[in-house]
Amino acid sequence: MIHPILLTAVRHNCWANIVLIEFCAKLPAEQLTWTTPGTYGTIHATLRHIVFSEYGYLFALTNELPVGPLLAPDQVLPLDELLRRARSNAERVEGAFAVDRDWALRFKRPSGAIITPRMSAAQFIHHGSDHRAHIGTILGAHGLETPDLDVWAYGTDNDAVKEERR
């Protein structure tokens, strides 16, 4: 069973992805094509990258592929489909940590680096945070307010975290 501190970090990551996609779904289509130097790419491409990268991290944790078709790297998805897949990732990671499993999986990256489940879990959290910040930079550079996605907002918005504080 996963340590509750790591589980809270993973849950925050999933919550922040979902909140950001829901926020961006309300933007006009042309704003989803915005980018800013120093960021990953457009808002839409960055959201897609976050969601689809989690497939790889989840595979490294569970050795299971997601349900549904995989897509070409340049295939554009509507935000409602990205939201559905982000929610699926949240369920999958929750399920991965809810059961006892063999955490001895090891994968070798093309660079030769060995990836362990601990590293995959850390990357799952870091990667989303890094790219959500890119989207915040893009929105801010264009004069828009960004949703509050930090851990404190998660604790305020999430009933399970409120219960934990009691």
Secondary structure, 3 states (H helix, E strand, C coil): CCCHHHHHHHHHHHHHHHHHHHHHHCCCHHHHHCCCCCCCCCHHHHHHHHHHHHHHHHHHHHCCCCCCCCCCCCCCCCHHHHHHHHHHHHHHHHHHHHCCCCCCCCEECCCCCEECHHHHHHHHHHHHHHHHHHHHHHHHHCCCCCCCCCHHHHHHHCHHHHHHCC
